[in-house]
Amino acid sequence: MHEDHTARVPRLRRPLSAVLVTGPSMAPTLRHGDAVLVRPGGRLVRPGDVVVAVFRSRPELLVVKRAVRQQDGGWWLRGDNDLVTDDSRAYGVADVHGRVVARYWPRPGRVRPRPL
């Protein structure tokens, strides 16, 4: 099974962390190869925010998805691409680790933010 939007960062620790996006589940908002800056913490998340989270049923998988609603002490998440269902429809509730605050194209020595 292809894992979509897997982030290669085990834990967010700094004021802002960079996470690489893989797969098509957040297209067109985020594309494969985009990098996002994430502010750690899940307390200030609101429905509609793009977040980095871990599904309770898949604790080894860090994902980038859109927060839909709070549920069972966590968040119900969806990808923006309705053709890809590797979100809460498949894995259930997730715990948010941070909120995406910007995206950029990773290039050595240069960061170019683009609005979400």
MMTF fields as JSON, N, C-alpha, C and O atoms, coordinates in Angstrom:
{
  "mmtfVersion": "1.0.0",
  "mmtfProducer": "UNKNOWN",
  "numBonds": 463,
  "numAtoms": 464,
  "numGroups": 116,
  "numChains": 1,
  "numModels": 1,
  "chainsPerModel": [1],
  "groupsPerChain": [116],
  "chainIdList": ["A"],
  "bondAtomList": [4, 2, 8, 6, 12, 10, 16, 14, 20, 18, 24, 22, 28, 26, 32, 30, 36, 34, 40, 38, 44, 42, 48, 46, 52, 50, 56, 54, 60, 58, 64, 62, 68, 66, 72, 70, 76, 74, 80, 78, 84, 82, 88, 86, 92, 90, 96, 94, 100, 98, 104, 102, 108, 106, 112, 110, 116, 114, 120, 118, 124, 122, 128, 126, 132, 130, 136, 134, 140, 138, 144, 142, 148, 146, 152, 150, 156, 154, 160, 158, 164, 162, 168, 166, 172, 170, 176, 174, 180, 178, 184, 182, 188, 186, 192, 190, 196, 194, 200, 198, 204, 202, 208, 206, 212, 210, 216, 214, 220, 218, 224, 222, 228, 226, 232, 230, 236, 234, 240, 238, 244, 242, 248, 246, 252, 250, 256, 254, 260, 258, 264, 262, 268, 266, 272, 270, 276, 274, 280, 278, 284, 282, 288, 286, 292, 290, 296, 294, 300, 298, 304, 302, 308, 306, 312, 310, 316, 314, 320, 318, 324, 322, 328, 326, 332, 330, 336, 334, 340, 338, 344, 342, 348, 346, 352, 350, 356, 354, 360, 358, 364, 362, 368, 366, 372, 370, 376, 374, 380, 378, 384, 382, 388, 386, 392, 390, 396, 394, 400, 398, 404, 402, 408, 406, 412, 410, 416, 414, 420, 418, 424, 422, 428, 426, 432, 430, 436, 434, 440, 438, 444, 442, 448, 446, 452, 450, 456, 454, 460, 458],
  "bondOrderList": [1, 1, 1, 1, 1, 1, 1, 1, 1, 1, 1, 1, 1, 1, 1, 1, 1, 1, 1, 1, 1, 1, 1, 1, 1, 1, 1, 1, 1, 1, 1, 1, 1, 1, 1, 1, 1, 1, 1, 1, 1, 1, 1, 1, 1, 1, 1, 1, 1, 1, 1, 1, 1, 1, 1, 1, 1, 1, 1, 1, 1, 1, 1, 1, 1, 1, 1, 1, 1, 1, 1, 1, 1, 1, 1, 1, 1, 1, 1, 1, 1, 1, 1, 1, 1, 1, 1, 1, 1, 1, 1, 1, 1, 1, 1, 1, 1, 1, 1, 1, 1, 1, 1, 1, 1, 1, 1, 1, 1, 1, 1, 1, 1, 1, 1],
  "groupList": [{"groupName": "MET", "atomNameList": ["N", "CA", "C", "O"], "elementList": ["N", "C", "C", "O"], "formalChargeList": [0, 0, 0, 0], "bondAtomList": [1, 0, 2, 1, 3, 2], "bondOrderList": [1, 1, 2], "singleLetterCode": "M", "chemCompType": "L-PEPTIDE LINKING"}, {"groupName": "HIS", "atomNameList": ["N", "CA", "C", "O"], "elementList": ["N", "C", "C", "O"], "formalChargeList": [0, 0, 0, 0], "bondAtomList": [1, 0, 2, 1, 3, 2], "bondOrderList": [1, 1, 2], "singleLetterCode": "H", "chemCompType": "L-PEPTIDE LINKING"}, {"groupName": "GLU", "atomNameList": ["N", "CA", "C", "O"], "elementList": ["N", "C", "C", "O"], "formalChargeList": [0, 0, 0, 0], "bondAtomList": [1, 0, 2, 1, 3, 2], "bondOrderList": [1, 1, 2], "singleLetterCode": "E", "chemCompType": "L-PEPTIDE LINKING"}, {"groupName": "ASP", "atomNameList": ["N", "CA", "C", "O"], "elementList": ["N", "C", "C", "O"], "formalChargeList": [0, 0, 0, 0], "bondAtomList": [1, 0, 2, 1, 3, 2], "bondOrderList": [1, 1, 2], "singleLetterCode": "D", "chemCompType": "L-PEPTIDE LINKING"}, {"groupName": "THR", "atomNameList": ["N", "CA", "C", "O"], "elementList": ["N", "C", "C", "O"], "formalChargeList": [0, 0, 0, 0], "bondAtomList": [1, 0, 2, 1, 3, 2], "bondOrderList": [1, 1, 2], "singleLetterCode": "T", "chemCompType": "L-PEPTIDE LINKING"}, {"groupName": "ALA", "atomNameList": ["N", "CA", "C", "O"], "elementList": ["N", "C", "C", "O"], "formalChargeList": [0, 0, 0, 0], "bondAtomList": [1, 0, 2, 1, 3, 2], "bondOrderList": [1, 1, 2], "singleLetterCode": "A", "chemCompType": "L-PEPTIDE LINKING"}, {"groupName": "ARG", "atomNameList": ["N", "CA", "C", "O"], "elementList": ["N", "C", "C", "O"], "formalChargeList": [0, 0, 0, 0], "bondAtomList": [1, 0, 2, 1, 3, 2], "bondOrderList": [1, 1, 2], "singleLetterCode": "R", "chemCompType": "L-PEPTIDE LINKING"}, {"groupName": "VAL", "atomNameList": ["N", "CA", "C", "O"], "elementList": ["N", "C", "C", "O"], "formalChargeList": [0, 0, 0, 0], "bondAtomList": [1, 0, 2, 1, 3, 2], "bondOrderList": [1, 1, 2], "singleLetterCode": "V", "chemCompType": "L-PEPTIDE LINKING"}, {"groupName": "PRO", "atomNameList": ["N", "CA", "C", "O"], "elementList": ["N", "C", "C", "O"], "formalChargeList": [0, 0, 0, 0], "bondAtomList": [1, 0, 2, 1, 3, 2], "bondOrderList": [1, 1, 2], "singleLetterCode": "P", "chemCompType": "L-PEPTIDE LINKING"}, {"groupName": "LEU", "atomNameList": ["N", "CA", "C", "O"], "elementList": ["N", "C", "C", "O"], "formalChargeList": [0, 0, 0, 0], "bondAtomList": [1, 0, 2, 1, 3, 2], "bondOrderList": [1, 1, 2], "singleLetterCode": "L", "chemCompType": "L-PEPTIDE LINKING"}, {"groupName": "SER", "atomNameList": ["N", "CA", "C", "O"], "elementList": ["N", "C", "C", "O"], "formalChargeList": [0, 0, 0, 0], "bondAtomList": [1, 0, 2, 1, 3, 2], "bondOrderList": [1, 1, 2], "singleLetterCode": "S", "chemCompType": "L-PEPTIDE LINKING"}, {"groupName": "GLY", "atomNameList": ["N", "CA", "C", "O"], "elementList": ["N", "C", "C", "O"], "formalChargeList": [0, 0, 0, 0], "bondAtomList": [1, 0, 2, 1, 3, 2], "bondOrderList": [1, 1, 2], "singleLetterCode": "G", "chemCompType": "PEPTIDE LINKING"}, {"groupName": "PHE", "atomNameList": ["N", "CA", "C", "O"], "elementList": ["N", "C", "C", "O"], "formalChargeList": [0, 0, 0, 0], "bondAtomList": [1, 0, 2, 1, 3, 2], "bondOrderList": [1, 1, 2], "singleLetterCode": "F", "chemCompType": "L-PEPTIDE LINKING"}, {"groupName": "LYS", "atomNameList": ["N", "CA", "C", "O"], "elementList": ["N", "C", "C", "O"], "formalChargeList": [0, 0, 0, 0], "bondAtomList": [1, 0, 2, 1, 3, 2], "bondOrderList": [1, 1, 2], "singleLetterCode": "K", "chemCompType": "L-PEPTIDE LINKING"}, {"groupName": "GLN", "atomNameList": ["N", "CA", "C", "O"], "elementList": ["N", "C", "C", "O"], "formalChargeList": [0, 0, 0, 0], "bondAtomList": [1, 0, 2, 1, 3, 2], "bondOrderList": [1, 1, 2], "singleLetterCode": "Q", "chemCompType": "L-PEPTIDE LINKING"}, {"groupName": "TRP", "atomNameList": ["N", "CA", "C", "O"], "elementList": ["N", "C", "C", "O"], "formalChargeList": [0, 0, 0, 0], "bondAtomList": [1, 0, 2, 1, 3, 2], "bondOrderList": [1, 1, 2], "singleLetterCode": "W", "chemCompType": "L-PEPTIDE LINKING"}, {"groupName": "ASN", "atomNameList": ["N", "CA", "C", "O"], "elementList": ["N", "C", "C", "O"], "formalChargeList": [0, 0, 0, 0], "bondAtomList": [1, 0, 2, 1, 3, 2], "bondOrderList": [1, 1, 2], "singleLetterCode": "N", "chemCompType": "L-PEPTIDE LINKING"}, {"groupName": "TYR", "atomNameList": ["N", "CA", "C", "O"], "elementList": ["N", "C", "C", "O"], "formalChargeList": [0, 0, 0, 0], "bondAtomList": [1, 0, 2, 1, 3, 2], "bondOrderList": [1, 1, 2], "singleLetterCode": "Y", "chemCompType": "L-PEPTIDE LINKING"}],
  "groupTypeList": [0, 1, 2, 3, 1, 4, 5, 6, 7, 8, 6, 9, 6, 6, 8, 9, 10, 5, 7, 9, 7, 4, 11, 8, 10, 0, 5, 8, 4, 9, 6, 1, 11, 3, 5, 7, 9, 7, 6, 8, 11, 11, 6, 9, 7, 6, 8, 11, 3, 7, 7, 7, 5, 7, 12, 6, 10, 6, 8, 2, 9, 9, 7, 7, 13, 6, 5, 7, 6, 14, 14, 3, 11, 11, 15, 15, 9, 6, 11, 3, 16, 3, 9, 7, 4, 3, 3, 10, 6, 5, 17, 11, 7, 5, 3, 7, 1, 11, 6, 7, 7, 5, 6, 17, 15, 8, 6, 8, 11, 6, 7, 6, 8, 6, 8, 9],
  "groupIdList": [1, 2, 3, 4, 5, 6, 7, 8, 9, 10, 11, 12, 13, 14, 15, 16, 17, 18, 19, 20, 21, 22, 23, 24, 25, 26, 27, 28, 29, 30, 31, 32, 33, 34, 35, 36, 37, 38, 39, 40, 41, 42, 43, 44, 45, 46, 47, 48, 49, 50, 51, 52, 53, 54, 55, 56, 57, 58, 59, 60, 61, 62, 63, 64, 65, 66, 67, 68, 69, 70, 71, 72, 73, 74, 75, 76, 77, 78, 79, 80, 81, 82, 83, 84, 85, 86, 87, 88, 89, 90, 91, 92, 93, 94, 95, 96, 97, 98, 99, 100, 101, 102, 103, 104, 105, 106, 107, 108, 109, 110, 111, 112, 113, 114, 115, 116],
  "secStructList": [7, 7, 7, 7, 1, 5, 7, 1, 7, 1, 7, 7, 7, 1, 1, 1, 3, 3, 3, 3, 7, 7, 1, 1, 6, 6, 6, 6, 6, 1, 7, 6, 6, 7, 3, 3, 3, 3, 3, 3, 7, 1, 6, 6, 7, 7, 6, 6, 7, 3, 3, 3, 3, 3, 3, 6, 6, 3, 3, 3, 3, 3, 3, 3, 3, 3, 3, 3, 3, 3, 3, 6, 6, 3, 3, 3, 3, 3, 7, 1, 7, 6, 6, 7, 7, 7, 1, 2, 2, 2, 2, 7, 7, 3, 3, 3, 3, 3, 3, 3, 3, 3, 3, 3, 7, 7, 5, 6, 6, 5, 7, 7, 3, 3, 7, 7],
  "xCoordList": [0.844, 0.0, 0.89, 1.851, 0.586, 1.343, 0.94, -0.237, 1.916, 1.643, 1.721, 2.67, 0.743, 0.615, 0.902, 0.47, 1.612, 1.931, 2.645, 2.368, 3.556, 4.334, 5.411, 6.164, 5.492, 6.536, 7.681, 7.451, 8.893, 10.065, 10.63, 11.828, 9.795, 10.234, 9.532, 8.302, 10.253, 9.596, 8.873, 7.854, 9.381, 8.75, 9.094, 10.218, 8.136, 8.358, 8.857, 8.206, 10.019, 10.623, 10.939, 11.029, 11.107, 11.553, 10.36, 9.244, 10.599, 9.494, 8.851, 7.629, 9.656, 9.144, 9.97, 11.195, 9.292, 9.961, 9.577, 8.458, 10.501, 10.218, 9.821, 10.442, 8.781, 8.294, 8.127, 7.551, 8.63, 8.522, 7.224, 6.895, 6.49, 5.219, 5.474, 6.199, 4.873, 4.949, 3.538, 2.691, 3.296, 2.008, 1.0, 1.23, -0.15, -1.145, -2.351, -3.262, -2.409, -3.672, -4.062, -5.234, -3.116, -3.46, -3.493, -3.605, -3.396, -3.474, -4.895, -5.843, -5.078, -4.074, -3.408, -2.504, -3.823, -3.266, -1.775, -0.988, -1.394, 0.021, 0.324, -0.508, 1.518, 1.928, 3.1, 3.845, 3.247, 4.392, 5.675, 5.856, 6.551, 7.802, 7.775, 8.831, 6.584, 6.514, 7.086, 7.055, 7.598, 7.987, 7.1, 6.734, 6.761, 5.926, 6.628, 7.394, 6.352, 6.828, 5.695, 4.558, 6.015, 5.003, 5.312, 6.442, 4.293, 4.402, 3.901, 2.724, 4.769, 4.369, 3.25, 3.112, 2.467, 1.373, 0.034, -0.118, -0.929, -2.236, -3.343, -4.507, -3.017, -4.065, -4.761, -5.946, -4.068, -4.657, -5.215, -5.476, -5.395, -5.911, -7.409, -8.141, -7.846, -9.261, -9.665, -8.814, -10.934, -11.373, -10.947, -11.092, -10.429, -9.952, -8.447, -7.887, -7.773, -6.314, -5.653, -6.159, -4.528, -3.695, -2.747, -2.095, -2.676, -1.939, -1.016, -1.157, -0.072, 0.743, 0.239, 0.114, -0.054, -0.702, -0.29, 0.382, -0.718, -0.504, -1.854, -2.52, -2.249, -3.471, -3.24, -2.191, -4.207, -4.067, -3.915, -3.257, -4.507, -4.393, -3.097, -2.767, -2.366, -1.098, -0.061, 0.355, 0.381, 1.256, 2.627, 3.329, 3.017, 4.314, 4.267, 5.306, 3.083, 2.89, 2.537, 1.45, 3.456, 3.214, 2.65, 3.251, 1.495, 0.803, 0.511, 0.485, 0.29, -0.148, -1.564, -1.782, -2.527, -3.94, -4.646, -4.049, -5.926, -6.744, -7.618, -8.28, -7.619, -8.459, -9.911, -10.22, -10.792, -12.206, -13.003, -13.723, -12.866, -13.605, -12.924, -12.206, -13.166, -12.67, -13.587, -14.807, -12.956, -13.733, -12.969, -11.786, -13.62, -13.029, -11.683, -10.753, -11.582, -10.351, -9.233, -8.109, -9.517, -8.537, -9.184, -10.116, -8.676, -9.196, -9.545, -8.844, -10.636, -10.996, -10.319, -10.508, -9.531, -8.737, -9.166, -9.615, -9.026, -9.293, -8.203, -7.638, -7.917, -7.06, -7.903, -9.123, -7.256, -7.995, -8.355, -9.264, -7.657, -7.907, -8.895, -8.526, -10.146, -11.186, -10.941, -11.576, -10.038, -9.754, -8.81, -8.664, -8.174, -7.255, -7.906, -8.269, -8.052, -8.796, -7.913, -8.39, -6.641, -5.739, -5.796, -4.776, -7.004, -7.209, -8.084, -8.067, -8.833, -9.637, -10.706, -11.197, -11.073, -12.027, -11.443, -12.182, -10.128, -9.468, -8.886, -8.9, -8.365, -7.582, -8.185, -7.624, -9.3, -9.953, -9.342, -8.75, -9.492, -9.097, -7.579, -6.863, -7.101, -5.667, -5.367, -6.228, -4.139, -3.64, -2.763, -1.815, -3.082, -2.363, -1.066, -1.051, 0.022, 1.333, 1.737, 2.629, 1.082, 1.409, 0.543, -0.153, 0.605, -0.185, 0.748, 1.764, 0.407, 1.194, 0.98, -0.155, 2.096, 1.984, 2.472, 2.154, 3.238, 3.717, 4.205, 4.524, 4.262, 4.893, 5.931, 5.865, 6.873, 7.935, 8.533, 8.335, 9.268, 10.016, 11.39, 12.116, 11.77, 13.087, 14.202, 14.345, 14.98, 16.14, 17.291, 17.105, 18.459, 19.598, 19.821, 19.968, 19.843, 20.146, 19.033, 19.24, 17.839, 16.776, 15.407, 15.103, 14.601, 13.231, 12.303, 12.453, 11.328, 10.356, 8.968, 8.379, 8.432, 7.095, 6.029, 6.153, 4.99, 3.809, 2.598, 2.603, 1.586, 0.409, -0.33, -0.318, -0.974, -1.811, -3.096, -3.985],
  "yCoordList": [-1.176, 0.0, 1.239, 1.312, 2.184, 3.436, 4.358, 4.683, 4.775, 5.727, 7.13, 7.466, 7.933, 9.245, 10.331, 10.227, 11.356, 12.498, 12.073, 12.59, 11.139, 10.71, 11.734, 12.098, 12.194, 13.13, 12.335, 11.351, 12.743, 12.006, 12.554, 12.429, 13.154, 13.741, 13.002, 13.028, 12.34, 11.559, 12.393, 11.959, 13.578, 14.4, 15.859, 16.175, 16.744, 18.171, 18.771, 18.628, 19.45, 19.934, 21.42, 22.009, 22.032, 23.422, 24.354, 23.899, 25.685, 26.626, 26.429, 26.511, 26.17, 25.804, 24.624, 24.618, 23.638, 22.481, 22.373, 22.72, 21.893, 21.669, 20.216, 19.31, 19.999, 18.66, 18.567, 19.46, 17.483, 17.26, 16.518, 15.539, 16.979, 16.385, 15.36, 15.631, 14.172, 13.166, 12.687, 12.584, 12.403, 11.871, 12.929, 14.124, 12.466, 13.38, 13.709, 14.383, 13.276, 13.403, 14.832, 15.087, 15.775, 17.161, 18.066, 19.284, 17.484, 18.278, 18.826, 18.114, 20.013, 20.909, 21.833, 22.583, 21.803, 22.721, 22.501, 23.447, 21.257, 20.881, 19.817, 18.957, 19.88, 18.927, 18.1, 18.512, 16.929, 16.072, 16.883, 17.515, 16.86, 17.603, 18.953, 19.545, 19.465, 20.709, 20.461, 19.34, 21.497, 21.45, 22.438, 23.485, 22.096, 22.974, 23.281, 22.47, 24.47, 24.845, 24.607, 25.014, 23.942, 23.522, 24.121, 24.045, 24.72, 25.207, 24.085, 23.73, 23.514, 22.392, 22.769, 23.925, 21.777, 21.952, 21.861, 22.319, 21.276, 21.098, 21.876, 21.714, 22.717, 23.406, 24.495, 24.745, 25.148, 26.276, 25.886, 26.753, 24.618, 24.132, 24.382, 24.205, 24.803, 25.019, 24.218, 23.912, 23.875, 23.199, 24.0, 25.222, 23.303, 23.933, 24.113, 24.314, 24.047, 24.175, 22.942, 21.828, 23.149, 22.044, 21.711, 22.593, 20.418, 20.004, 18.836, 18.157, 18.616, 17.412, 16.599, 17.12, 15.32, 14.512, 13.05, 12.64, 12.282, 10.837, 10.179, 10.507, 9.254, 8.499, 7.542, 6.905, 7.446, 6.552, 5.099, 4.312, 4.745, 3.374, 3.14, 1.998, 4.209, 4.12, 5.035, 6.0, 4.773, 5.702, 5.903, 6.853, 5.035, 5.175, 6.116, 6.412, 6.588, 7.361, 8.808, 9.091, 9.722, 11.156, 11.674, 11.462, 12.356, 12.764, 14.253, 14.909, 14.773, 16.154, 16.079, 15.538, 16.625, 16.575, 17.84, 18.688, 17.952, 19.085, 18.66, 17.624, 19.461, 19.196, 19.498, 20.566, 18.553, 18.723, 19.051, 20.048, 18.201, 18.414, 17.643, 16.67, 18.101, 17.361, 16.168, 16.25, 15.058, 13.847, 12.932, 12.671, 12.446, 11.496, 11.965, 11.17, 13.244, 13.785, 13.983, 14.307, 13.795, 13.998, 14.757, 15.534, 14.522, 15.228, 14.243, 13.254, 14.531, 13.841, 14.618, 15.829, 13.938, 14.578, 14.11, 12.977, 14.995, 14.654, 15.236, 16.288, 14.535, 15.094, 15.976, 15.824, 16.902, 17.785, 17.087, 17.528, 16.005, 15.248, 14.13, 13.151, 14.266, 13.283, 11.905, 10.939, 11.786, 10.487, 9.635, 8.437, 10.252, 9.529, 9.464, 10.495, 8.259, 8.086, 7.645, 6.965, 8.018, 7.631, 8.658, 9.21, 8.894, 9.879, 9.246, 8.023, 10.017, 9.459, 8.491, 7.673, 8.568, 7.597, 6.19, 5.22, 6.073, 4.768, 4.465, 3.314, 5.503, 5.26, 5.818, 5.606, 6.52, 7.027, 8.313, 9.089, 8.526, 9.767, 9.887, 8.892, 11.151, 11.434, 12.43, 13.207, 12.39, 13.384, 14.368, 13.97, 15.646, 16.69, 17.02, 17.217, 17.076, 17.423, 18.848, 19.4, 19.458, 20.828, 21.332, 20.57, 22.652, 23.318, 23.858, 24.479, 23.623, 24.13, 25.635, 26.11, 26.391, 27.847, 28.414, 29.557, 27.639, 28.106, 26.913, 25.866, 27.074, 26.06, 26.737, 27.941, 25.966, 26.515, 25.405, 24.22, 25.812, 24.85, 24.719, 25.71, 23.54, 23.409, 23.554, 22.729, 24.599, 24.831, 25.217, 26.005, 24.688, 24.994, 26.49, 27.211, 26.945, 28.34, 29.329, 30.534, 28.849, 29.786, 29.223, 28.059, 30.058, 29.67, 30.681, 31.885, 30.191, 31.068, 30.687, 29.743, 31.393, 31.06, 31.304, 32.215, 30.488, 30.73, 30.576, 29.716, 31.359, 31.257, 29.94, 29.383, 29.453, 28.258, 28.691, 27.868],
  "zCoordList": [0.0, 0.0, 0.0, 0.766, -0.827, -0.908, 0.233, 0.393, 1.018, 2.1, 1.527, 0.818, 1.826, 1.227, 2.249, 3.397, 1.858, 2.713, 3.981, 5.062, 3.848, 4.994, 5.262, 4.359, 6.467, 6.859, 7.457, 8.161, 7.19, 7.636, 8.938, 9.19, 9.763, 11.023, 12.155, 12.206, 13.072, 14.105, 15.153, 15.69, 15.45, 16.485, 16.227, 15.837, 16.442, 16.235, 17.538, 18.573, 17.501, 18.733, 18.734, 19.812, 17.626, 17.551, 17.375, 17.125, 17.509, 17.272, 15.905, 15.784, 14.869, 13.549, 13.055, 13.168, 12.512, 11.935, 10.475, 10.096, 9.652, 8.235, 8.032, 8.589, 7.23, 6.923, 5.412, 4.791, 4.82, 3.385, 3.08, 3.75, 2.077, 1.681, 0.588, -0.369, 0.733, -0.324, -0.651, 0.235, -1.896, -2.317, -2.709, -2.528, -3.264, -3.831, -2.954, -3.436, -1.708, -0.966, -0.612, -0.335, -0.612, -0.284, -1.513, -1.377, -2.714, -3.941, -4.089, -3.758, -4.555, -5.121, -4.106, -4.475, -2.842, -1.848, -1.66, -1.697, -1.461, -1.324, -2.353, -2.64, -2.903, -3.933, -3.442, -2.552, -4.036, -3.749, -3.953, -4.993, -2.966, -3.044, -2.361, -2.137, -2.02, -1.251, 0.136, 0.643, 0.728, 2.13, 2.868, 2.332, 4.096, 4.902, 6.209, 6.73, 6.73, 8.056, 9.033, 8.795, 10.137, 11.102, 12.457, 12.94, 13.071, 14.451, 15.346, 15.28, 16.186, 17.05, 18.012, 18.412, 18.367, 19.324, 18.633, 17.501, 19.3, 18.695, 19.352, 18.987, 20.315, 21.072, 20.277, 20.497, 19.367, 18.641, 17.279, 16.444, 17.053, 15.777, 15.702, 16.676, 14.503, 14.241, 13.01, 12.175, 12.879, 11.659, 10.426, 10.384, 9.442, 8.219, 8.175, 7.097, 9.325, 9.356, 8.752, 8.884, 8.092, 7.626, 8.767, 9.324, 9.11, 10.297, 9.994, 8.976, 10.895, 10.922, 12.097, 13.205, 11.866, 12.897, 12.778, 11.831, 13.773, 13.798, 14.077, 15.058, 13.211, 13.457, 14.623, 14.714, 15.497, 16.643, 16.204, 16.885, 15.094, 14.589, 13.805, 13.486, 13.492, 12.739, 13.371, 12.73, 14.615, 15.334, 14.698, 15.044, 13.784, 13.12, 11.918, 11.329, 11.549, 10.325, 10.643, 11.148, 10.347, 10.513, 9.192, 8.14, 9.235, 8.016, 8.004, 9.045, 6.8, 6.593, 6.032, 4.948, 6.777, 6.386, 6.864, 7.527, 6.515, 6.947, 8.128, 8.073, 9.191, 10.361, 9.999, 9.47, 10.288, 9.973, 11.235, 11.282, 12.257, 13.502, 14.629, 14.397, 15.847, 17.002, 17.244, 17.098, 17.62, 17.85, 18.797, 18.581, 19.829, 20.778, 21.328, 21.458, 21.647, 22.209, 21.206, 21.592, 19.926, 18.854, 17.709, 17.912, 16.495, 15.317, 14.21, 13.994, 13.517, 12.283, 11.165, 11.053, 10.333, 9.285, 7.91, 7.738, 6.926, 5.526, 4.652, 4.95, 3.568, 2.536, 1.633, 1.575, 0.926, 0.009, -1.294, -1.997, -1.627, -2.846, -2.518, -1.868, -2.96, -2.629, -3.22, -2.797, -4.187, -4.787, -3.939, -4.181, -2.952, -2.067, -0.688, -0.121, -0.15, 1.106, 2.268, 3.177, 2.257, 3.354, 4.487, 4.9, 4.973, 6.03, 7.105, 7.251, 7.851, 8.937, 8.449, 9.228, 7.182, 6.646, 6.712, 6.879, 6.583, 6.641, 8.016, 8.451, 8.718, 9.929, 11.207, 12.281, 11.132, 12.334, 12.861, 12.11, 14.145, 14.812, 14.886, 14.997, 14.822, 14.881, 15.989, 16.404, 16.453, 17.399, 16.633, 15.956, 16.744, 16.019, 16.745, 17.96, 15.983, 16.53, 16.207, 16.85, 15.207, 14.853, 13.721, 13.05, 13.526, 12.488, 11.422, 11.735, 10.165, 9.041, 8.947, 8.901, 8.918, 8.861, 7.528, 7.201, 6.751, 5.445, 4.649, 5.213, 3.34, 2.498, 1.63, 1.382, 1.179, 0.334, -0.503, -0.233, -1.526, -2.317, -1.691, -1.608, -1.25, -0.616, -1.637, -2.539, -1.488, -2.344, -1.44, -0.514, -1.683, -0.804, -0.655, -1.641, 0.588, 0.88, 0.615, 0.754, 0.232, -0.091, 0.301, 0.042, 0.92, 1.271, 0.634, 0.842, -0.156, -0.786, -0.31, -0.837, 0.669, 1.17, 0.105, -0.712, 0.123, -0.694, 0.205, 1.086, 0.02, 0.889, 0.665, -0.432, 1.732, 1.597, 1.032, 0.817]
}
